[in-house]
Amino acid sequence: MAKKSSIKVRLVPEAKADSPFFYYIKKPTKGEKAKVKIKLKKYNPNTKKHEFFVEKKLPPHSK
């Protein structure tokens, strides 16, 4: 089987990390961009403003 070329990461608001709203994005697993933490300006409907969202690990899941 081939290795994955991207992983799924979660973006949470920088100011309030426990916010109920977040984004999921794909991030490359190899290369220069894989080592850099993502920080994007996205819309947060809870505050009705554009805010910076930062990368966090996915929460653990139960089977």
C-alpha atoms as a printed R data frame, in Angstrom:
   type eleno elety resid chain resno       x      y      z
1  ATOM     1    CA   MET     A     1   0.000  0.000  0.000
2  ATOM     2    CA   ALA     A     2   1.139  3.522 -0.732
3  ATOM     3    CA   LYS     A     3   1.823  6.061  1.990
4  ATOM     4    CA   LYS     A     4  -0.589  8.931  2.461
5  ATOM     5    CA   SER     A     5   0.436 12.190  0.811
6  ATOM     6    CA   SER     A     6  -1.609 14.318  3.232
7  ATOM     7    CA   ILE     A     7  -3.046 14.219  6.736
8  ATOM     8    CA   LYS     A     8  -6.156 15.743  8.218
9  ATOM     9    CA   VAL     A     9  -5.649 18.512 10.808
10 ATOM    10    CA   ARG     A    10  -8.064 20.631 12.780
11 ATOM    11    CA   LEU     A    11  -7.963 24.431 12.852
12 ATOM    12    CA   VAL     A    12  -9.265 26.076 16.028
13 ATOM    13    CA   PRO     A    13  -9.547 29.797 16.846
14 ATOM    14    CA   GLU     A    14  -6.300 31.204 18.195
15 ATOM    15    CA   ALA     A    15  -7.946 33.417 20.809
16 ATOM    16    CA   LYS     A    16 -10.376 30.807 22.161
17 ATOM    17    CA   ALA     A    17  -9.235 27.222 21.567
18 ATOM    18    CA   ASP     A    18 -12.249 25.669 23.342
19 ATOM    19    CA   SER     A    19 -14.670 27.248 20.851
20 ATOM    20    CA   PRO     A    20 -17.333 24.884 19.449
21 ATOM    21    CA   PHE     A    21 -16.491 25.924 15.863
22 ATOM    22    CA   PHE     A    22 -13.452 24.633 13.938
23 ATOM    23    CA   TYR     A    23 -12.281 23.784 10.423
24 ATOM    24    CA   TYR     A    24 -10.712 20.601  9.015
25 ATOM    25    CA   ILE     A    25  -8.053 20.875  6.313
26 ATOM    26    CA   LYS     A    26  -5.572 18.588  4.574
27 ATOM    27    CA   LYS     A    27  -1.862 19.137  5.139
28 ATOM    28    CA   PRO     A    28   1.012 17.485  3.213
29 ATOM    29    CA   THR     A    29   3.029 14.807  5.020
30 ATOM    30    CA   LYS     A    30   6.264 15.374  3.098
31 ATOM    31    CA   GLY     A    31   8.312 18.383  2.123
32 ATOM    32    CA   GLU     A    32   8.851 21.826  3.544
33 ATOM    33    CA   LYS     A    33   5.185 22.617  4.255
34 ATOM    34    CA   ALA     A    34   4.775 19.517  6.422
35 ATOM    35    CA   LYS     A    35   6.975 20.971  9.170
36 ATOM    36    CA   VAL     A    36   5.277 24.385  9.340
37 ATOM    37    CA   LYS     A    37   2.297 24.926 11.655
38 ATOM    38    CA   ILE     A    38  -0.663 26.314  9.757
39 ATOM    39    CA   LYS     A    39  -2.174 29.667 10.718
40 ATOM    40    CA   LEU     A    40  -5.025 30.957  8.540
41 ATOM    41    CA   LYS     A    41  -7.481 33.816  8.795
42 ATOM    42    CA   LYS     A    42 -10.988 32.333  8.524
43 ATOM    43    CA   TYR     A    43 -14.523 33.355  9.405
44 ATOM    44    CA   ASN     A    44 -15.821 32.400 12.851
45 ATOM    45    CA   PRO     A    45 -19.650 32.389 12.946
46 ATOM    46    CA   ASN     A    46 -19.720 32.428 16.766
47 ATOM    47    CA   THR     A    47 -18.064 35.850 16.964
48 ATOM    48    CA   LYS     A    48 -19.222 36.916 13.463
49 ATOM    49    CA   LYS     A    49 -15.675 38.045 12.622
50 ATOM    50    CA   HIS     A    50 -12.635 36.891 10.694
51 ATOM    51    CA   GLU     A    51 -10.046 35.476 13.105
52 ATOM    52    CA   PHE     A    52  -6.796 33.571 12.993
53 ATOM    53    CA   PHE     A    53  -7.185 29.799 13.221
54 ATOM    54    CA   VAL     A    54  -4.212 27.647 14.249
55 ATOM    55    CA   GLU     A    55  -3.458 23.967 13.753
56 ATOM    56    CA   LYS     A    56  -4.158 21.502 16.563
57 ATOM    57    CA   LYS     A    57  -3.996 17.727 16.711
58 ATOM    58    CA   LEU     A    58  -7.180 15.769 16.133
59 ATOM    59    CA   PRO     A    59  -8.924 14.662 19.302
60 ATOM    60    CA   PRO     A    60  -8.699 10.960 20.194
61 ATOM    61    CA   HIS     A    61 -11.649  8.828 19.138
62 ATOM    62    CA   SER     A    62 -13.186  5.737 20.622
63 ATOM    63    CA   LYS     A    63 -14.118  2.687 18.584
